[in-house]
Amino acid sequence: MLTRSLLLLIALLVAAGLWRLARWHWRPRLVLPDSPELLPDPEGIRVMLHVRNEGAGRSRRCRAVLVRCEKREDVGWLRFEPPGRAEPTDPGAGGQGIEPGGSAPIELDRALPDEPGEYRLEVAVLNGEEKRASYVIRM
């Protein structure tokens, strides 16, 4: 009786381990670009990231979020909050799907102010997992 229970438990643990290994292998692996693309817009400057998926799984609802924005001033880097989009969006909705081995342009959720200067951005691309990058941009 005890031997059957132990064998069943071991079989369940092996099956769970194999399932976890398969899920790890078939996940999307996002790679962020070295530098973003800046696009003029009536609200300010839009930031476009060309994100690659180097994993075996399809990325679903991938979106880019501005985590931190700082502007270089005479005293150093000063943090500020750029305004959000005119229309509020649901954080769980929308997004861009990226096929395995493919890439897609993803627009940052906020526009930068249209003022000359040097900006430091910390960006997170969300897709169930989070991939972060930091950029220094001169306008």
C-alpha positions in Angstrom: 0.0 0.0 0.0 2.7 2.5 1.0 4.8 1.5 -2.1 2.0 2.3 -4.5 1.3 5.7 -2.8 5.0 6.6 -3.0 5.2 5.5 -6.7 2.1 7.6 -7.5 3.6 10.6 -5.7 6.9 10.2 -7.5 5.1 9.9 -10.8 3.1 13.1 -10.1 6.2 15.0 -9.1 8.0 13.9 -12.3 5.0 14.9 -14.4 4.8 18.3 -12.7 8.6 18.8 -13.3 8.3 17.9 -16.9 5.3 20.3 -17.3 7.3 23.1 -15.7 10.3 22.4 -17.9 8.1 22.5 -21.1 6.5 25.7 -20.0 9.9 27.3 -19.4 11.1 26.2 -22.8 8.0 27.4 -24.7 7.9 30.9 -23.1 8.6 34.1 -25.1 12.0 35.7 -24.5 11.8 39.4 -25.3 14.8 41.5 -26.3 14.6 45.2 -26.2 16.4 47.5 -28.7 19.6 49.3 -28.0 17.9 52.7 -28.7 14.3 53.7 -29.1 12.7 55.5 -32.1 11.4 59.0 -31.3 8.3 60.2 -33.2 6.8 63.7 -33.1 3.2 63.9 -31.9 0.7 66.7 -31.0 0.9 65.5 -27.3 4.7 65.5 -27.3 7.4 63.0 -28.4 6.2 59.4 -28.7 8.8 56.6 -28.0 8.6 53.5 -30.1 10.4 50.3 -29.2 11.1 47.6 -31.8 10.9 44.5 -29.5 12.1 41.1 -30.7 10.8 37.7 -29.4 13.7 35.2 -29.4 11.8 32.5 -27.6 9.8 29.5 -28.8 6.4 30.9 -27.4 4.1 33.6 -28.8 4.0 36.8 -26.8 0.5 38.0 -26.1 -0.7 41.4 -25.0 2.8 42.9 -24.9 2.9 46.5 -23.9 5.6 49.1 -22.9 5.3 51.1 -19.7 7.3 54.1 -18.6 8.6 53.3 -15.1 10.7 56.4 -14.5 11.6 59.5 -16.4 14.4 62.0 -15.4 15.6 65.2 -17.0 19.2 66.4 -16.7 19.3 69.8 -15.0 22.2 71.9 -13.7 21.9 70.2 -10.3 21.7 66.7 -11.7 19.0 64.3 -12.8 15.5 65.5 -11.7 12.6 63.0 -11.8 9.3 64.1 -13.3 6.0 62.5 -14.4 5.1 63.1 -18.0 1.3 63.2 -18.6 -0.5 60.0 -19.6 -2.5 59.4 -22.7 -5.6 61.6 -23.3 -7.9 58.5 -23.2 -7.5 56.2 -20.2 -6.7 52.6 -21.0 -7.3 49.4 -19.1 -3.8 48.1 -18.0 -4.8 44.5 -18.6 -6.3 45.1 -22.1 -4.8 45.7 -25.5 -1.2 45.1 -26.3 0.8 43.7 -29.2 1.3 40.0 -30.0 4.8 39.0 -31.2 5.3 35.7 -33.0 8.3 33.4 -32.1 11.4 34.7 -33.9 9.5 37.9 -34.9 9.5 41.5 -33.9 6.9 44.3 -33.5 6.9 48.0 -32.8 5.5 48.8 -29.3 4.6 52.3 -28.4 5.4 53.6 -24.9 2.3 54.4 -22.8 3.3 58.1 -22.2 4.6 60.8 -24.4 7.7 62.8 -23.4 7.5 66.6 -23.3 8.5 68.4 -26.5 11.3 70.3 -24.8 15.0 70.2 -25.7 17.2 68.5 -23.2 18.6 65.1 -22.1 16.2 62.5 -20.6 16.9 59.2 -18.9 14.0 56.7 -19.3 13.5 53.4 -17.5 11.1 51.3 -19.6 9.4 48.0 -18.8 7.9 45.7 -21.4 5.2 43.6 -19.8 4.1 40.2 -21.1 3.4 38.1 -18.1 7.1 38.6 -17.4 8.8 41.9 -17.2 11.8 43.0 -19.3 13.4 46.3 -18.4 15.8 48.7 -20.1 17.2 52.1 -19.5 17.8 54.8 -22.2 19.4 58.2 -22.3 17.8 60.4 -25.0 18.9 63.8 -26.3 16.3 66.0 -27.9 
